C-alpha cells in the first residue's frame, strides 16, 4: 500500500515540481507526472536506506517534490544535449 501512496503523492509532486521549475519540457504534462512518480518512489527507497523512513512508510510530500525536481533537472540536462528541446 505504501507504493500506491508514493505514486499518488508523486503525481501531485510532479505537478508541483513543474510549477517550481518553469520552462519547456519535451514530454509535457505526462513526462513531468511520471518523473514525479519515479522521484517519489526513488526518494522513498533512498529514505529507507538512509534511515529517514521505516519499512512501510513512503516519502513525504516535501521529499517527493525534492525527488521530482532532481529528476526533472537531470531529464532536462539529458534532453538539452541531444537537441530535443
HTML snippet that shows the backbone in 3Dmol.js (N, CA, C, O; Angstrom):
<script src="https://3Dmol.org/build/3Dmol-min.js"></script>
<div id="view" style="width:600px;height:400px;position:relative"></div>
<script>
const pdb = `
ATOM      1  N   UNK A   1       0.822  -1.195   0.000  1.00  0.00           N
ATOM      2  CA  UNK A   1       0.000   0.000   0.000  1.00  0.00           C
ATOM      3  C   UNK A   1       0.866   1.259   0.000  1.00  0.00           C
ATOM      4  O   UNK A   1       0.439   2.298  -0.504  1.00  0.00           O
ATOM      5  N   UNK A   2       2.076   1.180   0.558  1.00  0.00           N
ATOM      6  CA  UNK A   2       2.921   2.369   0.614  1.00  0.00           C
ATOM      7  C   UNK A   2       3.388   2.785  -0.776  1.00  0.00           C
ATOM      8  O   UNK A   2       3.575   3.975  -1.029  1.00  0.00           O
ATOM      9  N   UNK A   3       3.579   1.828  -1.679  1.00  0.00           N
ATOM     10  CA  UNK A   3       3.988   2.175  -3.043  1.00  0.00           C
ATOM     11  C   UNK A   3       2.848   2.903  -3.760  1.00  0.00           C
ATOM     12  O   UNK A   3       3.093   3.851  -4.506  1.00  0.00           O
ATOM     13  N   UNK A   4       1.620   2.472  -3.540  1.00  0.00           N
ATOM     14  CA  UNK A   4       0.470   3.149  -4.156  1.00  0.00           C
ATOM     15  C   UNK A   4       0.378   4.580  -3.640  1.00  0.00           C
ATOM     16  O   UNK A   4       0.114   5.508  -4.404  1.00  0.00           O
ATOM     17  N   UNK A   5       0.596   4.751  -2.338  1.00  0.00           N
ATOM     18  CA  UNK A   5       0.565   6.084  -1.751  1.00  0.00           C
ATOM     19  C   UNK A   5       1.690   6.942  -2.328  1.00  0.00           C
ATOM     20  O   UNK A   5       1.488   8.124  -2.607  1.00  0.00           O
ATOM     21  N   UNK A   6       2.875   6.352  -2.509  1.00  0.00           N
ATOM     22  CA  UNK A   6       4.008   7.079  -3.094  1.00  0.00           C
ATOM     23  C   UNK A   6       3.690   7.500  -4.526  1.00  0.00           C
ATOM     24  O   UNK A   6       4.088   8.584  -4.950  1.00  0.00           O
ATOM     25  N   UNK A   7       2.990   6.671  -5.265  1.00  0.00           N
ATOM     26  CA  UNK A   7       2.611   7.008  -6.645  1.00  0.00           C
ATOM     27  C   UNK A   7       1.638   8.175  -6.664  1.00  0.00           C
ATOM     28  O   UNK A   7       1.773   9.082  -7.486  1.00  0.00           O
ATOM     29  N   UNK A   8       0.665   8.163  -5.773  1.00  0.00           N
ATOM     30  CA  UNK A   8      -0.317   9.251  -5.717  1.00  0.00           C
ATOM     31  C   UNK A   8       0.367  10.559  -5.323  1.00  0.00           C
ATOM     32  O   UNK A   8       0.138  11.597  -5.944  1.00  0.00           O
ATOM     33  N   UNK A   9       1.199  10.503  -4.296  1.00  0.00           N
ATOM     34  CA  UNK A   9       1.929  11.694  -3.868  1.00  0.00           C
ATOM     35  C   UNK A   9       2.866  12.152  -4.977  1.00  0.00           C
ATOM     36  O   UNK A   9       3.005  13.352  -5.215  1.00  0.00           O
ATOM     37  N   UNK A  10       3.512  11.203  -5.659  1.00  0.00           N
ATOM     38  CA  UNK A  10       4.433  11.540  -6.738  1.00  0.00           C
ATOM     39  C   UNK A  10       3.765  12.236  -7.898  1.00  0.00           C
ATOM     40  O   UNK A  10       4.353  13.129  -8.507  1.00  0.00           O
ATOM     41  N   UNK A  11       2.552  11.846  -8.212  1.00  0.00           N
ATOM     42  CA  UNK A  11       1.812  12.502  -9.292  1.00  0.00           C
ATOM     43  C   UNK A  11       1.601  13.971  -8.964  1.00  0.00           C
ATOM     44  O   UNK A  11       1.817  14.843  -9.807  1.00  0.00           O
ATOM     45  N   UNK A  12       1.182  14.236  -7.747  1.00  0.00           N
ATOM     46  CA  UNK A  12       0.969  15.621  -7.319  1.00  0.00           C
ATOM     47  C   UNK A  12       2.307  16.355  -7.228  1.00  0.00           C
ATOM     48  O   UNK A  12       2.406  17.522  -7.607  1.00  0.00           O
ATOM     49  N   UNK A  13       3.331  15.671  -6.729  1.00  0.00           N
ATOM     50  CA  UNK A  13       4.652  16.291  -6.599  1.00  0.00           C
ATOM     51  C   UNK A  13       5.225  16.641  -7.972  1.00  0.00           C
ATOM     52  O   UNK A  13       5.897  17.663  -8.111  1.00  0.00           O
ATOM     53  N   UNK A  14       4.977  15.825  -8.974  1.00  0.00           N
ATOM     54  CA  UNK A  14       5.431  16.133 -10.326  1.00  0.00           C
ATOM     55  C   UNK A  14       4.817  17.410 -10.853  1.00  0.00           C
ATOM     56  O   UNK A  14       5.483  18.197 -11.524  1.00  0.00           O
ATOM     57  N   UNK A  15       3.564  17.613 -10.555  1.00  0.00           N
ATOM     58  CA  UNK A  15       2.899  18.846 -10.980  1.00  0.00           C
ATOM     59  C   UNK A  15       3.458  20.059 -10.241  1.00  0.00           C
ATOM     60  O   UNK A  15       3.645  21.122 -10.832  1.00  0.00           O
ATOM     61  N   UNK A  16       3.723  19.893  -8.946  1.00  0.00           N
ATOM     62  CA  UNK A  16       4.310  20.987  -8.168  1.00  0.00           C
ATOM     63  C   UNK A  16       5.728  21.278  -8.656  1.00  0.00           C
ATOM     64  O   UNK A  16       6.119  22.440  -8.766  1.00  0.00           O
ATOM     65  N   UNK A  17       6.502  20.225  -8.951  1.00  0.00           N
ATOM     66  CA  UNK A  17       7.865  20.416  -9.457  1.00  0.00           C
ATOM     67  C   UNK A  17       7.844  21.169 -10.784  1.00  0.00           C
ATOM     68  O   UNK A  17       8.699  22.023 -11.021  1.00  0.00           O
ATOM     69  N   UNK A  18       6.896  20.869 -11.635  1.00  0.00           N
ATOM     70  CA  UNK A  18       6.759  21.575 -12.917  1.00  0.00           C
ATOM     71  C   UNK A  18       6.451  23.048 -12.679  1.00  0.00           C
ATOM     72  O   UNK A  18       6.939  23.914 -13.405  1.00  0.00           O
ATOM     73  N   UNK A  19       5.638  23.331 -11.660  1.00  0.00           N
ATOM     74  CA  UNK A  19       5.311  24.720 -11.349  1.00  0.00           C
ATOM     75  C   UNK A  19       6.515  25.456 -10.773  1.00  0.00           C
ATOM     76  O   UNK A  19       6.686  26.650 -11.015  1.00  0.00           O
ATOM     77  N   UNK A  20       7.351  24.748 -10.011  1.00  0.00           N
ATOM     78  CA  UNK A  20       8.536  25.366  -9.414  1.00  0.00           C
ATOM     79  C   UNK A  20       9.673  25.519 -10.408  1.00  0.00           C
ATOM     80  O   UNK A  20      10.528  26.387 -10.237  1.00  0.00           O
ATOM     81  N   UNK A  21       9.698  24.691 -11.443  1.00  0.00           N
ATOM     82  CA  UNK A  21      10.747  24.741 -12.470  1.00  0.00           C
ATOM     83  C   UNK A  21      10.113  25.035 -13.823  1.00  0.00           C
ATOM     84  O   UNK A  21       9.971  24.138 -14.654  1.00  0.00           O
ATOM     85  N   UNK A  22       9.736  26.277 -14.041  1.00  0.00           N
ATOM     86  CA  UNK A  22       9.085  26.585 -15.317  1.00  0.00           C
ATOM     87  C   UNK A  22      10.065  26.443 -16.476  1.00  0.00           C
ATOM     88  O   UNK A  22      11.282  26.530 -16.312  1.00  0.00           O
ATOM     89  N   UNK A  23       9.509  26.231 -17.606  1.00  0.00           N
ATOM     90  CA  UNK A  23      10.307  26.075 -18.822  1.00  0.00           C
ATOM     91  C   UNK A  23       9.692  25.005 -19.692  1.00  0.00           C
ATOM     92  O   UNK A  23       8.737  24.333 -19.303  1.00  0.00           O
ATOM     93  N   UNK A  24      10.250  24.861 -20.864  1.00  0.00           N
ATOM     94  CA  UNK A  24       9.724  23.872 -21.812  1.00  0.00           C
ATOM     95  C   UNK A  24      10.297  22.505 -21.514  1.00  0.00           C
ATOM     96  O   UNK A  24      11.507  22.338 -21.367  1.00  0.00           O
ATOM     97  N   UNK A  25       9.423  21.546 -21.430  1.00  0.00           N
ATOM     98  CA  UNK A  25       9.819  20.150 -21.297  1.00  0.00           C
ATOM     99  C   UNK A  25       9.327  19.420 -22.531  1.00  0.00           C
ATOM    100  O   UNK A  25       8.171  19.579 -22.922  1.00  0.00           O
ATOM    101  N   UNK A  26      10.181  18.626 -23.149  1.00  0.00           N
ATOM    102  CA  UNK A  26       9.786  17.931 -24.365  1.00  0.00           C
ATOM    103  C   UNK A  26       8.598  16.999 -24.173  1.00  0.00           C
ATOM    104  O   UNK A  26       7.807  16.817 -25.098  1.00  0.00           O
ATOM    105  N   UNK A  27       8.456  16.410 -23.003  1.00  0.00           N
ATOM    106  CA  UNK A  27       7.395  15.452 -22.775  1.00  0.00           C
ATOM    107  C   UNK A  27       6.106  16.067 -22.300  1.00  0.00           C
ATOM    108  O   UNK A  27       5.052  15.434 -22.376  1.00  0.00           O
ATOM    109  N   UNK A  28       6.166  17.283 -21.813  1.00  0.00           N
ATOM    110  CA  UNK A  28       4.978  17.957 -21.333  1.00  0.00           C
ATOM    111  C   UNK A  28       4.450  17.373 -20.041  1.00  0.00           C
ATOM    112  O   UNK A  28       5.212  16.905 -19.196  1.00  0.00           O
ATOM    113  N   UNK A  29       3.146  17.406 -19.899  1.00  0.00           N
ATOM    114  CA  UNK A  29       2.466  17.017 -18.667  1.00  0.00           C
ATOM    115  C   UNK A  29       2.716  15.562 -18.280  1.00  0.00           C
ATOM    116  O   UNK A  29       2.962  15.272 -17.109  1.00  0.00           O
ATOM    117  N   UNK A  30       2.659  14.659 -19.228  1.00  0.00           N
ATOM    118  CA  UNK A  30       2.763  13.232 -18.921  1.00  0.00           C
ATOM    119  C   UNK A  30       4.156  12.877 -18.412  1.00  0.00           C
ATOM    120  O   UNK A  30       4.283  12.162 -17.417  1.00  0.00           O
ATOM    121  N   UNK A  31       5.192  13.360 -19.072  1.00  0.00           N
ATOM    122  CA  UNK A  31       6.562  13.078 -18.638  1.00  0.00           C
ATOM    123  C   UNK A  31       6.811  13.686 -17.261  1.00  0.00           C
ATOM    124  O   UNK A  31       7.445  13.056 -16.415  1.00  0.00           O
ATOM    125  N   UNK A  32       6.319  14.905 -17.027  1.00  0.00           N
ATOM    126  CA  UNK A  32       6.504  15.549 -15.731  1.00  0.00           C
ATOM    127  C   UNK A  32       5.813  14.763 -14.630  1.00  0.00           C
ATOM    128  O   UNK A  32       6.373  14.597 -13.546  1.00  0.00           O
ATOM    129  N   UNK A  33       4.609  14.279 -14.888  1.00  0.00           N
ATOM    130  CA  UNK A  33       3.898  13.478 -13.892  1.00  0.00           C
ATOM    131  C   UNK A  33       4.627  12.165 -13.626  1.00  0.00           C
ATOM    132  O   UNK A  33       4.728  11.734 -12.477  1.00  0.00           O
ATOM    133  N   UNK A  34       5.135  11.527 -14.677  1.00  0.00           N
ATOM    134  CA  UNK A  34       5.889  10.282 -14.492  1.00  0.00           C
ATOM    135  C   UNK A  34       7.189  10.516 -13.729  1.00  0.00           C
ATOM    136  O   UNK A  34       7.578   9.691 -12.903  1.00  0.00           O
ATOM    137  N   UNK A  35       7.859  11.629 -13.997  1.00  0.00           N
ATOM    138  CA  UNK A  35       9.068  11.953 -13.244  1.00  0.00           C
ATOM    139  C   UNK A  35       8.754  12.191 -11.774  1.00  0.00           C
ATOM    140  O   UNK A  35       9.549  11.836 -10.903  1.00  0.00           O
ATOM    141  N   UNK A  36       7.618  12.781 -11.496  1.00  0.00           N
ATOM    142  CA  UNK A  36       7.194  12.971 -10.104  1.00  0.00           C
ATOM    143  C   UNK A  36       6.929  11.652  -9.408  1.00  0.00           C
ATOM    144  O   UNK A  36       7.300  11.476  -8.248  1.00  0.00           O
ATOM    145  N   UNK A  37       6.293  10.727 -10.103  1.00  0.00           N
ATOM    146  CA  UNK A  37       6.020   9.405  -9.530  1.00  0.00           C
ATOM    147  C   UNK A  37       7.327   8.671  -9.268  1.00  0.00           C
ATOM    148  O   UNK A  37       7.530   8.118  -8.188  1.00  0.00           O
ATOM    149  N   UNK A  38       8.211   8.669 -10.261  1.00  0.00           N
ATOM    150  CA  UNK A  38       9.503   7.986 -10.094  1.00  0.00           C
ATOM    151  C   UNK A  38      10.322   8.662  -8.999  1.00  0.00           C
ATOM    152  O   UNK A  38      10.979   7.985  -8.208  1.00  0.00           O
ATOM    153  N   UNK A  39      10.287   9.984  -8.947  1.00  0.00           N
ATOM    154  CA  UNK A  39      11.006  10.716  -7.908  1.00  0.00           C
ATOM    155  C   UNK A  39      10.523  10.359  -6.517  1.00  0.00           C
ATOM    156  O   UNK A  39      11.331  10.207  -5.601  1.00  0.00           O
ATOM    157  N   UNK A  40       9.216  10.222  -6.346  1.00  0.00           N
ATOM    158  CA  UNK A  40       8.671   9.863  -5.036  1.00  0.00           C
ATOM    159  C   UNK A  40       9.050   8.441  -4.648  1.00  0.00           C
ATOM    160  O   UNK A  40       9.403   8.179  -3.498  1.00  0.00           O
ATOM    161  N   UNK A  41       8.978   7.530  -5.599  1.00  0.00           N
ATOM    162  CA  UNK A  41       9.323   6.133  -5.311  1.00  0.00           C
ATOM    163  C   UNK A  41      10.818   6.004  -5.016  1.00  0.00           C
ATOM    164  O   UNK A  41      11.210   5.301  -4.085  1.00  0.00           O
ATOM    165  N   UNK A  42      11.656   6.686  -5.810  1.00  0.00           N
ATOM    166  CA  UNK A  42      13.103   6.633  -5.580  1.00  0.00           C
ATOM    167  C   UNK A  42      13.442   7.263  -4.238  1.00  0.00           C
ATOM    168  O   UNK A  42      14.253   6.724  -3.485  1.00  0.00           O
ATOM    169  N   UNK A  43      12.827   8.402  -3.934  1.00  0.00           N
ATOM    170  CA  UNK A  43      13.102   9.065  -2.665  1.00  0.00           C
ATOM    171  C   UNK A  43      12.603   8.226  -1.487  1.00  0.00           C
ATOM    172  O   UNK A  43      13.188   8.283  -0.405  1.00  0.00           O
ATOM    173  N   UNK A  44      11.535   7.448  -1.677  1.00  0.00           N
ATOM    174  CA  UNK A  44      11.059   6.541  -0.637  1.00  0.00           C
ATOM    175  C   UNK A  44      12.117   5.486  -0.330  1.00  0.00           C
ATOM    176  O   UNK A  44      12.456   5.261   0.832  1.00  0.00           O
ATOM    177  N   UNK A  45      12.637   4.841  -1.370  1.00  0.00           N
ATOM    178  CA  UNK A  45      13.647   3.802  -1.153  1.00  0.00           C
ATOM    179  C   UNK A  45      14.950   4.396  -0.629  1.00  0.00           C
ATOM    180  O   UNK A  45      15.610   3.789   0.214  1.00  0.00           O
ATOM    181  N   UNK A  46      15.327   5.576  -1.119  1.00  0.00           N
ATOM    182  CA  UNK A  46      16.533   6.236  -0.634  1.00  0.00           C
ATOM    183  C   UNK A  46      16.373   6.635   0.833  1.00  0.00           C
ATOM    184  O   UNK A  46      17.301   6.483   1.627  1.00  0.00           O
ATOM    185  N   UNK A  47      15.217   7.134   1.179  1.00  0.00           N
ATOM    186  CA  UNK A  47      14.941   7.498   2.573  1.00  0.00           C
ATOM    187  C   UNK A  47      14.956   6.301   3.500  1.00  0.00           C
ATOM    188  O   UNK A  47      15.415   6.406   4.637  1.00  0.00           O
ATOM    189  N   UNK A  48      14.464   5.171   3.036  1.00  0.00           N
ATOM    190  CA  UNK A  48      14.529   3.943   3.841  1.00  0.00           C
ATOM    191  C   UNK A  48      15.969   3.488   4.022  1.00  0.00           C
ATOM    192  O   UNK A  48      16.352   3.055   5.109  1.00  0.00           O
ATOM    193  N   UNK A  49      16.771   3.581   2.964  1.00  0.00           N
ATOM    194  CA  UNK A  49      18.170   3.158   3.049  1.00  0.00           C
ATOM    195  C   UNK A  49      18.963   4.063   3.989  1.00  0.00           C
ATOM    196  O   UNK A  49      19.870   3.598   4.679  1.00  0.00           O
ATOM    197  N   UNK A  50      18.627   5.351   4.018  1.00  0.00           N
ATOM    198  CA  UNK A  50      19.326   6.291   4.885  1.00  0.00           C
ATOM    199  C   UNK A  50      18.740   6.353   6.285  1.00  0.00           C
ATOM    200  O   UNK A  50      19.291   7.030   7.153  1.00  0.00           O
ATOM    201  N   UNK A  51      17.628   5.655   6.522  1.00  0.00           N
ATOM    202  CA  UNK A  51      17.026   5.607   7.847  1.00  0.00           C
ATOM    203  C   UNK A  51      16.019   6.706   8.140  1.00  0.00           C
ATOM    204  O   UNK A  51      15.601   6.869   9.286  1.00  0.00           O
ATOM    205  N   UNK A  52      15.618   7.469   7.116  1.00  0.00           N
ATOM    206  CA  UNK A  52      14.623   8.516   7.323  1.00  0.00           C
ATOM    207  C   UNK A  52      13.217   7.950   7.497  1.00  0.00           C
ATOM    208  O   UNK A  52      12.408   8.499   8.245  1.00  0.00           O
ATOM    209  N   UNK A  53      12.934   6.861   6.810  1.00  0.00           N
ATOM    210  CA  UNK A  53      11.614   6.246   6.850  1.00  0.00           C
ATOM    211  C   UNK A  53      11.747   4.799   7.296  1.00  0.00           C
ATOM    212  O   UNK A  53      12.738   4.131   6.998  1.00  0.00           O
ATOM    213  N   UNK A  54      10.730   4.321   8.020  1.00  0.00           N
ATOM    214  CA  UNK A  54      10.687   2.914   8.395  1.00  0.00           C
ATOM    215  C   UNK A  54      10.088   2.107   7.259  1.00  0.00           C
ATOM    216  O   UNK A  54       9.522   2.663   6.317  1.00  0.00           O
ATOM    217  N   UNK A  55      10.215   0.798   7.355  1.00  0.00           N
ATOM    218  CA  UNK A  55       9.604  -0.091   6.354  1.00  0.00           C
ATOM    219  C   UNK A  55       8.100   0.128   6.360  1.00  0.00           C
ATOM    220  O   UNK A  55       7.475   0.139   7.421  1.00  0.00           O
ATOM    221  N   UNK A  56       7.526   0.299   5.193  1.00  0.00           N
ATOM    222  CA  UNK A  56       6.087   0.523   5.078  1.00  0.00           C
ATOM    223  C   UNK A  56       5.719   1.995   5.010  1.00  0.00           C
ATOM    224  O   UNK A  56       4.563   2.318   4.736  1.00  0.00           O
ATOM    225  N   UNK A  57       6.663   2.898   5.249  1.00  0.00           N
ATOM    226  CA  UNK A  57       6.399   4.323   5.143  1.00  0.00           C
ATOM    227  C   UNK A  57       6.858   4.815   3.777  1.00  0.00           C
ATOM    228  O   UNK A  57       7.838   4.319   3.221  1.00  0.00           O
ATOM    229  N   UNK A  58       6.148   5.782   3.251  1.00  0.00           N
ATOM    230  CA  UNK A  58       6.557   6.350   1.965  1.00  0.00           C
ATOM    231  C   UNK A  58       7.112   7.744   2.190  1.00  0.00           C
ATOM    232  O   UNK A  58       6.978   8.314   3.273  1.00  0.00           O
ATOM    233  N   UNK A  59       7.729   8.277   1.168  1.00  0.00           N
ATOM    234  CA  UNK A  59       8.296   9.623   1.262  1.00  0.00           C
ATOM    235  C   UNK A  59       7.174  10.621   1.494  1.00  0.00           C
ATOM    236  O   UNK A  59       6.063  10.467   0.987  1.00  0.00           O
ATOM    237  N   UNK A  60       7.487  11.628   2.258  1.00  0.00           N
ATOM    238  CA  UNK A  60       6.529  12.694   2.476  1.00  0.00           C
ATOM    239  C   UNK A  60       6.393  13.555   1.236  1.00  0.00           C
ATOM    240  O   UNK A  60       7.090  13.361   0.240  1.00  0.00           O
ATOM    241  N   UNK A  61       5.505  14.482   1.316  1.00  0.00           N
ATOM    242  CA  UNK A  61       5.226  15.328   0.167  1.00  0.00           C
ATOM    243  C   UNK A  61       6.452  16.161  -0.215  1.00  0.00           C
ATOM    244  O   UNK A  61       6.759  16.309  -1.398  1.00  0.00           O
ATOM    245  N   UNK A  62       7.148  16.699   0.779  1.00  0.00           N
ATOM    246  CA  UNK A  62       8.335  17.509   0.503  1.00  0.00           C
ATOM    247  C   UNK A  62       9.426  16.642  -0.123  1.00  0.00           C
ATOM    248  O   UNK A  62      10.082  17.064  -1.075  1.00  0.00           O
ATOM    249  N   UNK A  63       9.622  15.448   0.400  1.00  0.00           N
ATOM    250  CA  UNK A  63      10.612  14.527  -0.160  1.00  0.00           C
ATOM    251  C   UNK A  63      10.291  14.155  -1.592  1.00  0.00           C
ATOM    252  O   UNK A  63      11.187  14.055  -2.430  1.00  0.00           O
ATOM    253  N   UNK A  64       9.013  13.948  -1.874  1.00  0.00           N
ATOM    254  CA  UNK A  64       8.597  13.617  -3.240  1.00  0.00           C
ATOM    255  C   UNK A  64       8.847  14.790  -4.185  1.00  0.00           C
ATOM    256  O   UNK A  64       9.243  14.592  -5.334  1.00  0.00           O
ATOM    257  N   UNK A  65       8.619  15.999  -3.707  1.00  0.00           N
ATOM    258  CA  UNK A  65       8.872  17.172  -4.543  1.00  0.00           C
ATOM    259  C   UNK A  65      10.366  17.304  -4.819  1.00  0.00           C
ATOM    260  O   UNK A  65      10.766  17.598  -5.945  1.00  0.00           O
ATOM    261  N   UNK A  66      11.192  17.087  -3.794  1.00  0.00           N
ATOM    262  CA  UNK A  66      12.641  17.154  -3.985  1.00  0.00           C
ATOM    263  C   UNK A  66      13.092  16.110  -5.004  1.00  0.00           C
ATOM    264  O   UNK A  66      13.883  16.412  -5.897  1.00  0.00           O
ATOM    265  N   UNK A  67      12.588  14.883  -4.868  1.00  0.00           N
ATOM    266  CA  UNK A  67      12.929  13.832  -5.827  1.00  0.00           C
ATOM    267  C   UNK A  67      12.479  14.174  -7.237  1.00  0.00           C
ATOM    268  O   UNK A  67      13.206  13.932  -8.200  1.00  0.00           O
ATOM    269  N   UNK A  68      11.283  14.736  -7.363  1.00  0.00           N
ATOM    270  CA  UNK A  68      10.762  15.104  -8.686  1.00  0.00           C
ATOM    271  C   UNK A  68      11.571  16.241  -9.299  1.00  0.00           C
ATOM    272  O   UNK A  68      11.846  16.224 -10.498  1.00  0.00           O
ATOM    273  N   UNK A  69      11.956  17.229  -8.491  1.00  0.00           N
ATOM    274  CA  UNK A  69      12.755  18.344  -9.015  1.00  0.00           C
ATOM    275  C   UNK A  69      14.114  17.843  -9.481  1.00  0.00           C
ATOM    276  O   UNK A  69      14.596  18.246 -10.540  1.00  0.00           O
ATOM    277  N   UNK A  70      14.733  16.970  -8.699  1.00  0.00           N
ATOM    278  CA  UNK A  70      16.026  16.423  -9.101  1.00  0.00           C
ATOM    279  C   UNK A  70      15.935  15.643 -10.400  1.00  0.00           C
ATOM    280  O   UNK A  70      16.777  15.804 -11.283  1.00  0.00           O
ATOM    281  N   UNK A  71      14.924  14.804 -10.523  1.00  0.00           N
ATOM    282  CA  UNK A  71      14.768  14.035 -11.760  1.00  0.00           C
ATOM    283  C   UNK A  71      14.421  14.930 -12.950  1.00  0.00           C
ATOM    284  O   UNK A  71      14.887  14.694 -14.064  1.00  0.00           O
ATOM    285  N   UNK A  72      13.614  15.944 -12.716  1.00  0.00           N
ATOM    286  CA  UNK A  72      13.272  16.867 -13.795  1.00  0.00           C
ATOM    287  C   UNK A  72      14.515  17.630 -14.246  1.00  0.00           C
ATOM    288  O   UNK A  72      14.695  17.851 -15.444  1.00  0.00           O
ATOM    289  N   UNK A  73      15.360  18.028 -13.328  1.00  0.00           N
ATOM    290  CA  UNK A  73      16.602  18.710 -13.658  1.00  0.00           C
ATOM    291  C   UNK A  73      17.533  17.798 -14.462  1.00  0.00           C
ATOM    292  O   UNK A  73      18.111  18.220 -15.463  1.00  0.00           O
ATOM    293  N   UNK A  74      17.672  16.547 -14.017  1.00  0.00           N
ATOM    294  CA  UNK A  74      18.506  15.575 -14.738  1.00  0.00           C
ATOM    295  C   UNK A  74      17.929  15.314 -16.132  1.00  0.00           C
ATOM    296  O   UNK A  74      18.674  15.230 -17.109  1.00  0.00           O
ATOM    297  N   UNK A  75      16.619  15.188 -16.218  1.00  0.00           N
ATOM    298  CA  UNK A  75      15.950  14.962 -17.505  1.00  0.00           C
ATOM    299  C   UNK A  75      16.228  16.106 -18.470  1.00  0.00           C
ATOM    300  O   UNK A  75      16.495  15.880 -19.650  1.00  0.00           O
ATOM    301  N   UNK A  76      16.164  17.331 -17.968  1.00  0.00           N
ATOM    302  CA  UNK A  76      16.424  18.493 -18.825  1.00  0.00           C
ATOM    303  C   UNK A  76      17.872  18.530 -19.293  1.00  0.00           C
ATOM    304  O   UNK A  76      18.151  18.936 -20.420  1.00  0.00           O
ATOM    305  N   UNK A  77      18.802  18.104 -18.425  1.00  0.00           N
ATOM    306  CA  UNK A  77      20.207  18.059 -18.832  1.00  0.00           C
ATOM    307  C   UNK A  77      20.416  17.109 -20.001  1.00  0.00           C
ATOM    308  O   UNK A  77      21.127  17.435 -20.952  1.00  0.00           O
ATOM    309  N   UNK A  78      19.795  15.932 -19.934  1.00  0.00           N
ATOM    310  CA  UNK A  78      19.983  14.945 -20.993  1.00  0.00           C
ATOM    311  C   UNK A  78      19.246  15.318 -22.276  1.00  0.00           C
ATOM    312  O   UNK A  78      19.744  15.053 -23.370  1.00  0.00           O
ATOM    313  N   UNK A  79      18.088  15.918 -22.161  1.00  0.00           N
ATOM    314  CA  UNK A  79      17.339  16.266 -23.378  1.00  0.00           C
ATOM    315  C   UNK A  79      17.941  17.477 -24.067  1.00  0.00           C
ATOM    316  O   UNK A  79      17.819  17.605 -25.285  1.00  0.00           O
ATOM    317  N   UNK A  80      18.586  18.371 -23.328  1.00  0.00           N
ATOM    318  CA  UNK A  80      19.245  19.507 -23.967  1.00  0.00           C
ATOM    319  C   UNK A  80      20.438  19.086 -24.783  1.00  0.00           C
ATOM    320  O   UNK A  80      20.686  19.643 -25.853  1.00  0.00           O
ATOM    321  N   UNK A  81      21.182  18.116 -24.300  1.00  0.00           N
ATOM    322  CA  UNK A  81      22.375  17.659 -25.009  1.00  0.00           C
ATOM    323  C   UNK A  81      22.038  16.997 -26.326  1.00  0.00           C
ATOM    324  O   UNK A  81      22.799  17.087 -27.290  1.00  0.00           O
ATOM    325  N   UNK A  82      20.912  16.341 -26.367  1.00  0.00           N
ATOM    326  CA  UNK A  82      20.507  15.667 -27.603  1.00  0.00           C
ATOM    327  C   UNK A  82      19.912  16.628 -28.607  1.00  0.00           C
ATOM    328  O   UNK A  82      19.763  16.280 -29.779  1.00  0.00           O
ATOM    329  N   UNK A  83      19.571  17.819 -28.178  1.00  0.00           N
ATOM    330  CA  UNK A  83      18.975  18.783 -29.095  1.00  0.00           C
ATOM    331  C   UNK A  83      17.478  18.600 -29.244  1.00  0.00           C
ATOM    332  O   UNK A  83      16.898  19.057 -30.229  1.00  0.00           O
ATOM    333  N   UNK A  84      16.838  17.940 -28.285  1.00  0.00           N
ATOM    334  CA  UNK A  84      15.399  17.712 -28.375  1.00  0.00           C
ATOM    335  C   UNK A  84      14.640  18.987 -28.044  1.00  0.00           C
ATOM    336  O   UNK A  84      13.579  19.230 -28.618  1.00  0.00           O
ATOM    337  N   UNK A  85      15.148  19.798 -27.147  1.00  0.00           N
ATOM    338  CA  UNK A  85      14.446  20.986 -26.689  1.00  0.00           C
ATOM    339  C   UNK A  85      14.427  22.027 -27.728  1.00  0.00           C
ATOM    340  O   UNK A  85      13.873  23.104 -27.513  1.00  0.00           O
TER     341      UNK A  85
END
`;
const viewer = $3Dmol.createViewer("view");
viewer.addModel(pdb, "pdb");
viewer.setStyle({}, {cartoon: {color: "spectrum"}});
viewer.zoomTo();
viewer.render();
</script>
